Amino acid sequence: MSETSAGPRLLGPAEVRHLAAELDLRPTKQRGQNFVIDPNTVRRIVRESAVGPDDVVVEVGPGLGSLTLALLEVVQRVVAVEVDEVLATRLPQTIGEYAPGQADRFEVVRADALRVEEIPGPPPTALVANLPYNVSVPVLLHLMQLLPSLRHGLVMVQSEVADRLAAAPGSKVYGVPSVKAAWYADVRRAGAIGRNVFWPAPNVDSGLVAWTHREPPSTSVSRERVFAVIDAAFAQRRKALRGVLKGLAGSGEAAEAALTRAGIDPLARGESLAIDDFVRIAEALAP
């Protein structure tokens, strides 16, 4: 692949396999490792994410650097969070080799994205990542909570998870991820990704989820309290709220009274409610 005026060279199948062989890398299901080997796909992800030269991007699970290099073509800075020590150690060298002009705008953080507590440098404005599929929702929610400076983002996740994150109230797949993501952002599906652009090819389809920041609902109770109501409402999603919330309320009668105060039918199910409805319920349940 030749250097072009567009910026960094990107990783294709040969480059990915060469790096993997050098590192004696055997991708593990435990860490959800499936590496993108198609330059057109990573450029598409960057394009769909709508990031630009003013963005400071957090990337989770950069792996061998396929998406990282595509981001560095466009954005101001990339901070990559990588839990795998071998990959995290090799990544700066890869950036230096494939995008020497952008190396000073890149930093890698060796950490578990589920437990990371800070991102170095200027406050990040965007999250763009091929998230490890086994922990994609917890990672996304953790970073949205940790980094209120994030304004927008795009993540690649398992197709069914993408559907759930972007689902609207009343949908069959609407659930806990849908409601909790709506606390932080307006979320939408942004396309599908085929299996053949990965090495090794996963046994599931992938989807893109785009989101833009929204201010969390104004409420007199904590986010944790609202999220506890959401968890309870979907723990038995086919049951009416009066029954599933009695544990939080103390009794079925107290749950019914709180729901009535919140303007919610006690016989409604959680799958019919939006985030603001759950906020009102949490407030009505508060002592």
BALOBA-1460 file (C-alpha; in Angstrom, 3 decimals):
// residues 287
<rec num="1" residu="m" x="0.000" y="0.000" z="0.000"/>
<rec num="2" residu="s" x="1.502" y="3.335" z="-0.965"/>
<rec num="3" residu="e" x="1.558" y="6.511" z="1.092"/>
<rec num="4" residu="t" x="-0.979" y="9.025" z="-0.188"/>
<rec num="5" residu="s" x="-1.522" y="12.722" z="0.386"/>
<rec num="6" residu="a" x="-4.675" y="11.820" z="2.360"/>
<rec num="7" residu="g" x="-2.577" y="10.972" z="5.412"/>
<rec num="8" residu="p" x="-1.830" y="7.682" z="7.146"/>
<rec num="9" residu="r" x="-1.691" y="4.376" z="5.361"/>
<rec num="10" residu="l" x="-4.389" y="2.032" z="6.617"/>
<rec num="11" residu="l" x="-4.238" y="-1.629" z="7.560"/>
<rec num="12" residu="g" x="-5.498" y="-4.199" z="5.065"/>
<rec num="13" residu="p" x="-5.661" y="-7.997" z="5.422"/>
<rec num="14" residu="a" x="-1.937" y="-8.479" z="4.725"/>
<rec num="15" residu="e" x="-0.857" y="-5.829" z="7.223"/>
<rec num="16" residu="v" x="-3.181" y="-7.137" z="9.945"/>
<rec num="17" residu="r" x="-1.948" y="-10.701" z="9.521"/>
<rec num="18" residu="h" x="1.678" y="-9.540" z="9.442"/>
<rec num="19" residu="l" x="1.247" y="-7.668" z="12.738"/>
<rec num="20" residu="a" x="-0.600" y="-10.605" z="14.297"/>
<rec num="21" residu="a" x="2.163" y="-12.994" z="13.250"/>
<rec num="22" residu="e" x="4.845" y="-10.674" z="14.618"/>
<rec num="23" residu="l" x="3.052" y="-10.552" z="17.977"/>
<rec num="24" residu="d" x="2.192" y="-14.274" z="17.912"/>
<rec num="25" residu="l" x="-1.353" y="-13.056" z="18.418"/>
<rec num="26" residu="r" x="-4.263" y="-15.425" z="18.726"/>
<rec num="27" residu="p" x="-7.467" y="-13.389" z="19.044"/>
<rec num="28" residu="t" x="-9.498" y="-14.415" z="22.088"/>
<rec num="29" residu="k" x="-13.274" y="-14.638" z="22.429"/>
<rec num="30" residu="q" x="-12.838" y="-13.717" z="26.085"/>
<rec num="31" residu="r" x="-11.800" y="-10.198" z="25.066"/>
<rec num="32" residu="g" x="-14.068" y="-10.034" z="22.049"/>
<rec num="33" residu="q" x="-11.146" y="-9.636" z="19.667"/>
<rec num="34" residu="n" x="-12.152" y="-9.434" z="16.003"/>
<rec num="35" residu="f" x="-9.904" y="-7.138" z="13.998"/>
<rec num="36" residu="v" x="-11.185" y="-5.066" z="11.066"/>
<rec num="37" residu="i" x="-9.134" y="-5.813" z="7.951"/>
<rec num="38" residu="d" x="-10.957" y="-3.594" z="5.441"/>
<rec num="39" residu="p" x="-9.820" y="0.045" z="5.020"/>
<rec num="40" residu="n" x="-13.139" y="1.020" z="3.421"/>
<rec num="41" residu="t" x="-14.999" y="-0.113" z="6.540"/>
<rec num="42" residu="v" x="-12.934" y="1.947" z="8.982"/>
<rec num="43" residu="r" x="-13.239" y="4.992" z="6.718"/>
<rec num="44" residu="r" x="-17.001" y="4.432" z="6.657"/>
<rec num="45" residu="i" x="-17.100" y="4.272" z="10.467"/>
<rec num="46" residu="v" x="-15.199" y="7.559" z="10.678"/>
<rec num="47" residu="r" x="-17.497" y="9.171" z="8.098"/>
<rec num="48" residu="e" x="-20.688" y="7.979" z="9.840"/>
<rec num="49" residu="s" x="-19.376" y="9.202" z="13.204"/>
<rec num="50" residu="a" x="-19.271" y="12.785" z="11.845"/>
<rec num="51" residu="v" x="-16.038" y="13.554" z="13.692"/>
<rec num="52" residu="g" x="-13.887" y="16.409" z="12.431"/>
<rec num="53" residu="p" x="-10.655" y="18.338" z="12.992"/>
<rec num="54" residu="d" x="-11.852" y="19.816" z="16.293"/>
<rec num="55" residu="d" x="-12.678" y="16.449" z="17.881"/>
<rec num="56" residu="v" x="-10.709" y="14.727" z="20.613"/>
<rec num="57" residu="v" x="-11.692" y="11.078" z="20.237"/>
<rec num="58" residu="v" x="-11.694" y="8.234" z="22.737"/>
<rec num="59" residu="e" x="-11.350" y="4.833" z="21.101"/>
<rec num="60" residu="v" x="-11.906" y="1.611" z="23.060"/>
<rec num="61" residu="g" x="-10.267" y="-1.650" z="22.029"/>
<rec num="62" residu="p" x="-8.078" y="-0.288" z="19.216"/>
<rec num="63" residu="g" x="-6.516" y="-3.701" z="18.702"/>
<rec num="64" residu="l" x="-3.895" y="-3.495" z="15.971"/>
<rec num="65" residu="g" x="-4.818" y="0.092" z="15.034"/>
<rec num="66" residu="s" x="-7.088" y="-0.216" z="11.968"/>
<rec num="67" residu="l" x="-9.686" y="2.309" z="13.127"/>
<rec num="68" residu="t" x="-7.109" y="4.401" z="14.989"/>
<rec num="69" residu="l" x="-5.262" y="5.175" z="11.755"/>
<rec num="70" residu="a" x="-8.487" y="6.133" z="9.979"/>
<rec num="71" residu="l" x="-9.430" y="8.465" z="12.851"/>
<rec num="72" residu="l" x="-6.023" y="10.149" z="12.785"/>
<rec num="73" residu="e" x="-6.672" y="11.134" z="9.164"/>
<rec num="74" residu="v" x="-9.504" y="13.353" z="10.346"/>
<rec num="75" residu="v" x="-9.478" y="14.335" z="14.036"/>
<rec num="76" residu="q" x="-7.366" y="16.470" z="16.335"/>
<rec num="77" residu="r" x="-6.361" y="13.744" z="18.784"/>
<rec num="78" residu="v" x="-7.056" y="10.072" z="19.569"/>
<rec num="79" residu="v" x="-6.743" y="8.478" z="23.010"/>
<rec num="80" residu="a" x="-7.022" y="4.700" z="22.702"/>
<rec num="81" residu="v" x="-7.946" y="2.556" z="25.724"/>
<rec num="82" residu="e" x="-6.550" y="-0.973" z="25.365"/>
<rec num="83" residu="v" x="-6.606" y="-3.698" z="28.028"/>
<rec num="84" residu="d" x="-4.280" y="-6.120" z="26.202"/>
<rec num="85" residu="e" x="-0.698" y="-5.339" z="27.193"/>
<rec num="86" residu="v" x="0.837" y="-6.751" z="24.006"/>
<rec num="87" residu="l" x="-1.471" y="-4.703" z="21.786"/>
<rec num="88" residu="a" x="-1.134" y="-1.544" z="23.880"/>
<rec num="89" residu="t" x="2.664" y="-1.779" z="23.732"/>
<rec num="90" residu="r" x="2.767" y="-2.289" z="19.947"/>
<rec num="91" residu="l" x="0.218" y="0.368" z="19.000"/>
<rec num="92" residu="p" x="2.408" y="3.507" z="19.283"/>
<rec num="93" residu="q" x="5.007" y="1.812" z="17.073"/>
<rec num="94" residu="t" x="2.326" y="1.005" z="14.477"/>
<rec num="95" residu="i" x="1.134" y="4.630" z="14.474"/>
<rec num="96" residu="g" x="4.750" y="5.768" z="14.076"/>
<rec num="97" residu="e" x="5.238" y="3.456" z="11.099"/>
<rec num="98" residu="y" x="1.942" y="4.052" z="9.270"/>
<rec num="99" residu="a" x="1.170" y="7.651" z="10.270"/>
<rec num="100" residu="p" x="4.433" y="9.299" z="11.369"/>
<rec num="101" residu="g" x="2.977" y="12.776" z="10.914"/>
<rec num="102" residu="q" x="0.160" y="12.025" z="13.361"/>
<rec num="103" residu="a" x="2.104" y="10.210" z="16.094"/>
<rec num="104" residu="d" x="2.158" y="13.280" z="18.363"/>
<rec num="105" residu="r" x="-1.671" y="13.402" z="18.285"/>
<rec num="106" residu="f" x="-2.064" y="9.881" z="19.598"/>
<rec num="107" residu="e" x="-1.894" y="8.367" z="23.075"/>
<rec num="108" residu="v" x="-2.625" y="4.883" z="24.335"/>
<rec num="109" residu="v" x="-3.984" y="4.153" z="27.825"/>
<rec num="110" residu="r" x="-3.318" y="0.630" z="29.063"/>
<rec num="111" residu="a" x="-6.520" y="-0.023" z="31.027"/>
<rec num="112" residu="d" x="-9.790" y="-1.899" z="31.213"/>
<rec num="113" residu="a" x="-12.404" y="0.445" z="29.703"/>
<rec num="114" residu="l" x="-14.950" y="-0.797" z="32.244"/>
<rec num="115" residu="r" x="-12.739" y="0.433" z="35.077"/>
<rec num="116" residu="v" x="-10.887" y="3.401" z="33.602"/>
<rec num="117" residu="e" x="-11.348" y="6.478" z="35.788"/>
<rec num="118" residu="e" x="-9.865" y="9.261" z="33.665"/>
<rec num="119" residu="i" x="-8.723" y="10.054" z="30.141"/>
<rec num="120" residu="p" x="-5.490" y="12.061" z="29.865"/>
<rec num="121" residu="g" x="-5.256" y="15.328" z="27.973"/>
<rec num="122" residu="p" x="-7.980" y="17.687" z="26.760"/>
<rec num="123" residu="p" x="-11.577" y="16.665" z="27.535"/>
<rec num="124" residu="p" x="-12.705" y="14.206" z="24.834"/>
<rec num="125" residu="t" x="-15.555" y="15.276" z="22.587"/>
<rec num="126" residu="a" x="-16.345" y="12.000" z="20.802"/>
<rec num="127" residu="l" x="-16.306" y="8.237" z="21.341"/>
<rec num="128" residu="v" x="-15.672" y="6.102" z="18.248"/>
<rec num="129" residu="a" x="-14.959" y="2.415" z="18.739"/>
<rec num="130" residu="n" x="-15.341" y="-1.174" z="17.661"/>
<rec num="131" residu="l" x="-16.419" y="-2.191" z="21.154"/>
<rec num="132" residu="p" x="-15.658" y="-5.650" z="22.546"/>
<rec num="133" residu="y" x="-19.028" y="-7.315" z="22.004"/>
<rec num="134" residu="n" x="-19.184" y="-9.147" z="25.333"/>
<rec num="135" residu="v" x="-19.055" y="-5.878" z="27.347"/>
<rec num="136" residu="s" x="-20.252" y="-3.303" z="24.824"/>
<rec num="137" residu="v" x="-23.241" y="-1.887" z="26.728"/>
<rec num="138" residu="p" x="-21.521" y="-1.578" z="30.154"/>
<rec num="139" residu="v" x="-18.491" y="0.076" z="28.516"/>
<rec num="140" residu="l" x="-20.640" y="2.539" z="26.578"/>
<rec num="141" residu="l" x="-22.693" y="3.514" z="29.643"/>
<rec num="142" residu="h" x="-19.596" y="3.783" z="31.842"/>
<rec num="143" residu="l" x="-17.851" y="6.159" z="29.428"/>
<rec num="144" residu="m" x="-20.969" y="8.269" z="28.907"/>
<rec num="145" residu="q" x="-21.151" y="8.703" z="32.670"/>
<rec num="146" residu="l" x="-17.405" y="9.233" z="33.160"/>
<rec num="147" residu="l" x="-16.961" y="11.741" z="30.329"/>
<rec num="148" residu="p" x="-19.710" y="14.391" z="30.284"/>
<rec num="149" residu="s" x="-17.639" y="16.326" z="27.724"/>
<rec num="150" residu="l" x="-18.563" y="13.740" z="25.048"/>
<rec num="151" residu="r" x="-20.880" y="15.375" z="22.499"/>
<rec num="152" residu="h" x="-21.363" y="12.575" z="20.005"/>
<rec num="153" residu="g" x="-20.071" y="9.207" z="18.921"/>
<rec num="154" residu="l" x="-20.450" y="6.006" z="16.975"/>
<rec num="155" residu="v" x="-19.801" y="2.462" z="18.124"/>
<rec num="156" residu="m" x="-19.813" y="-0.881" z="16.362"/>
<rec num="157" residu="v" x="-21.535" y="-3.592" z="18.385"/>
<rec num="158" residu="q" x="-23.339" y="-6.885" z="17.822"/>
<rec num="159" residu="s" x="-26.353" y="-6.279" z="15.572"/>
<rec num="160" residu="e" x="-28.928" y="-7.293" z="18.201"/>
<rec num="161" residu="v" x="-27.300" y="-4.969" z="20.729"/>
<rec num="162" residu="a" x="-27.413" y="-2.126" z="18.208"/>
<rec num="163" residu="d" x="-31.144" y="-2.764" z="17.798"/>
<rec num="164" residu="r" x="-31.665" y="-2.685" z="21.560"/>
<rec num="165" residu="l" x="-29.655" y="0.494" z="22.106"/>
<rec num="166" residu="a" x="-31.599" y="2.360" z="19.417"/>
<rec num="167" residu="a" x="-35.047" y="0.893" z="20.198"/>
<rec num="168" residu="a" x="-38.017" y="3.127" z="20.977"/>
<rec num="169" residu="p" x="-40.602" y="2.493" z="23.729"/>
<rec num="170" residu="g" x="-43.077" y="-0.193" z="22.707"/>
<rec num="171" residu="s" x="-40.585" y="-2.071" z="20.537"/>
<rec num="172" residu="k" x="-40.049" y="-5.791" z="21.165"/>
<rec num="173" residu="v" x="-36.323" y="-5.230" z="21.756"/>
<rec num="174" residu="y" x="-36.728" y="-2.110" z="23.907"/>
<rec num="175" residu="g" x="-35.138" y="-2.743" z="27.290"/>
<rec num="176" residu="v" x="-32.592" y="-1.703" z="29.895"/>
<rec num="177" residu="p" x="-29.855" y="-0.668" z="27.384"/>
<rec num="178" residu="s" x="-32.371" y="1.440" z="25.424"/>
<rec num="179" residu="v" x="-33.574" y="3.383" z="28.463"/>
<rec num="180" residu="k" x="-30.205" y="3.865" z="30.154"/>
<rec num="181" residu="a" x="-28.576" y="5.061" z="26.919"/>
<rec num="182" residu="a" x="-31.449" y="7.554" z="26.537"/>
<rec num="183" residu="w" x="-30.452" y="9.099" z="29.873"/>
<rec num="184" residu="y" x="-27.285" y="10.362" z="28.178"/>
<rec num="185" residu="a" x="-28.028" y="10.607" z="24.475"/>
<rec num="186" residu="d" x="-30.302" y="10.439" z="21.476"/>
<rec num="187" residu="v" x="-29.391" y="7.116" z="19.857"/>
<rec num="188" residu="r" x="-29.976" y="5.790" z="16.328"/>
<rec num="189" residu="r" x="-28.965" y="2.873" z="14.112"/>
<rec num="190" residu="a" x="-26.374" y="3.951" z="11.554"/>
<rec num="191" residu="g" x="-26.018" y="0.865" z="9.374"/>
<rec num="192" residu="a" x="-24.844" y="-2.737" z="9.284"/>
<rec num="193" residu="i" x="-21.369" y="-4.252" z="8.920"/>
<rec num="194" residu="g" x="-20.736" y="-7.605" z="7.229"/>
<rec num="195" residu="r" x="-18.786" y="-10.430" z="8.849"/>
<rec num="196" residu="n" x="-16.157" y="-10.647" z="6.087"/>
<rec num="197" residu="v" x="-14.446" y="-7.381" z="7.063"/>
<rec num="198" residu="f" x="-13.127" y="-8.957" z="10.283"/>
<rec num="199" residu="w" x="-10.331" y="-11.332" z="11.148"/>
<rec num="200" residu="p" x="-11.262" y="-13.759" z="12.482"/>
<rec num="201" residu="a" x="-14.804" y="-13.498" z="11.092"/>
<rec num="202" residu="p" x="-17.280" y="-13.365" z="14.009"/>
<rec num="203" residu="n" x="-20.293" y="-15.679" z="14.117"/>
<rec num="204" residu="v" x="-22.643" y="-12.713" z="14.638"/>
<rec num="205" residu="d" x="-23.630" y="-9.723" z="12.521"/>
<rec num="206" residu="s" x="-22.512" y="-6.239" z="13.500"/>
<rec num="207" residu="g" x="-24.269" y="-2.897" z="13.569"/>
<rec num="208" residu="l" x="-23.338" y="0.744" z="13.919"/>
<rec num="209" residu="v" x="-24.945" y="2.916" z="16.593"/>
<rec num="210" residu="a" x="-24.627" y="6.699" z="16.433"/>
<rec num="211" residu="w" x="-25.565" y="9.032" z="19.250"/>
<rec num="212" residu="t" x="-25.599" y="12.684" z="20.183"/>
<rec num="213" residu="h" x="-25.368" y="13.986" z="23.732"/>
<rec num="214" residu="r" x="-28.446" y="15.205" z="25.555"/>
<rec num="215" residu="e" x="-28.541" y="16.713" z="29.007"/>
<rec num="216" residu="p" x="-29.645" y="14.114" z="31.571"/>
<rec num="217" residu="p" x="-33.216" y="14.597" z="32.808"/>
<rec num="218" residu="s" x="-33.660" y="17.178" z="35.524"/>
<rec num="219" residu="t" x="-34.612" y="15.277" z="38.667"/>
<rec num="220" residu="s" x="-34.595" y="15.459" z="42.445"/>
<rec num="221" residu="v" x="-33.338" y="11.858" z="42.762"/>
<rec num="222" residu="s" x="-30.031" y="10.278" z="41.810"/>
<rec num="223" residu="r" x="-29.256" y="8.594" z="38.492"/>
<rec num="224" residu="e" x="-28.610" y="5.396" z="40.463"/>
<rec num="225" residu="r" x="-32.133" y="5.557" z="41.873"/>
<rec num="226" residu="v" x="-33.652" y="5.987" z="38.408"/>
<rec num="227" residu="f" x="-31.527" y="3.139" z="37.035"/>
<rec num="228" residu="a" x="-32.667" y="0.876" z="39.898"/>
<rec num="229" residu="v" x="-36.272" y="1.492" z="38.835"/>
<rec num="230" residu="i" x="-35.361" y="0.683" z="35.217"/>
<rec num="231" residu="d" x="-33.645" y="-2.563" z="36.257"/>
<rec num="232" residu="a" x="-36.643" y="-3.607" z="38.348"/>
<rec num="233" residu="a" x="-39.134" y="-2.771" z="35.589"/>
<rec num="234" residu="f" x="-37.408" y="-5.045" z="33.076"/>
<rec num="235" residu="a" x="-36.429" y="-7.869" z="35.444"/>
<rec num="236" residu="q" x="-39.823" y="-9.425" z="34.644"/>
<rec num="237" residu="r" x="-40.738" y="-7.509" z="31.510"/>
<rec num="238" residu="r" x="-44.079" y="-9.288" z="30.944"/>
<rec num="239" residu="k" x="-45.414" y="-8.272" z="34.355"/>
<rec num="240" residu="a" x="-47.204" y="-5.048" z="35.239"/>
<rec num="241" residu="l" x="-45.227" y="-2.310" z="36.983"/>
<rec num="242" residu="r" x="-47.351" y="-2.568" z="40.127"/>
<rec num="243" residu="g" x="-45.978" y="-6.056" z="40.722"/>
<rec num="244" residu="v" x="-42.359" y="-5.629" z="39.642"/>
<rec num="245" residu="l" x="-41.838" y="-2.424" z="41.627"/>
<rec num="246" residu="k" x="-43.258" y="-3.676" z="44.924"/>
<rec num="247" residu="g" x="-39.769" y="-4.634" z="46.099"/>
<rec num="248" residu="l" x="-38.559" y="-1.042" z="45.702"/>
<rec num="249" residu="a" x="-41.786" y="0.448" z="47.069"/>
<rec num="250" residu="g" x="-42.218" y="-1.927" z="50.017"/>
<rec num="251" residu="s" x="-45.551" y="-3.352" z="48.853"/>
<rec num="252" residu="g" x="-47.808" y="-3.626" z="45.840"/>
<rec num="253" residu="e" x="-50.099" y="-0.963" z="47.292"/>
<rec num="254" residu="a" x="-47.214" y="1.479" z="47.778"/>
<rec num="255" residu="a" x="-46.001" y="0.779" z="44.229"/>
<rec num="256" residu="e" x="-49.499" y="1.449" z="42.850"/>
<rec num="257" residu="a" x="-49.769" y="4.702" z="44.802"/>
<rec num="258" residu="a" x="-46.357" y="5.881" z="43.552"/>
<rec num="259" residu="l" x="-47.220" y="5.013" z="39.954"/>
<rec num="260" residu="t" x="-50.500" y="6.891" z="40.231"/>
<rec num="261" residu="r" x="-48.662" y="9.943" z="41.619"/>
<rec num="262" residu="a" x="-46.274" y="9.718" z="38.661"/>
<rec num="263" residu="g" x="-49.179" y="9.651" z="36.212"/>
<rec num="264" residu="i" x="-48.401" y="6.068" z="35.100"/>
<rec num="265" residu="d" x="-50.971" y="3.285" z="34.774"/>
<rec num="266" residu="p" x="-50.062" y="0.711" z="37.480"/>
<rec num="267" residu="l" x="-50.879" y="-2.065" z="34.979"/>
<rec num="268" residu="a" x="-48.492" y="-0.683" z="32.337"/>
<rec num="269" residu="r" x="-45.265" y="-2.526" z="31.546"/>
<rec num="270" residu="g" x="-41.791" y="-1.069" z="31.558"/>
<rec num="271" residu="e" x="-41.420" y="-1.640" z="27.824"/>
<rec num="272" residu="s" x="-44.009" y="1.089" z="27.151"/>
<rec num="273" residu="l" x="-42.241" y="3.848" z="29.108"/>
<rec num="274" residu="a" x="-39.630" y="6.439" z="28.109"/>
<rec num="275" residu="i" x="-36.752" y="7.671" z="30.265"/>
<rec num="276" residu="d" x="-38.738" y="10.662" z="31.593"/>
<rec num="277" residu="d" x="-41.478" y="8.281" z="32.779"/>
<rec num="278" residu="f" x="-38.922" y="6.300" z="34.787"/>
<rec num="279" residu="v" x="-37.633" y="9.546" z="36.303"/>
<rec num="280" residu="r" x="-41.139" y="10.459" z="37.484"/>
<rec num="281" residu="i" x="-41.604" y="6.982" z="38.985"/>
<rec num="282" residu="a" x="-38.274" y="7.203" z="40.833"/>
<rec num="283" residu="e" x="-39.288" y="10.594" z="42.240"/>
<rec num="284" residu="a" x="-42.673" y="9.258" z="43.320"/>
<rec num="285" residu="l" x="-41.011" y="6.288" z="45.029"/>
<rec num="286" residu="a" x="-38.545" y="8.502" z="46.922"/>
<rec num="287" residu="p" x="-39.236" y="8.777" z="50.655"/>
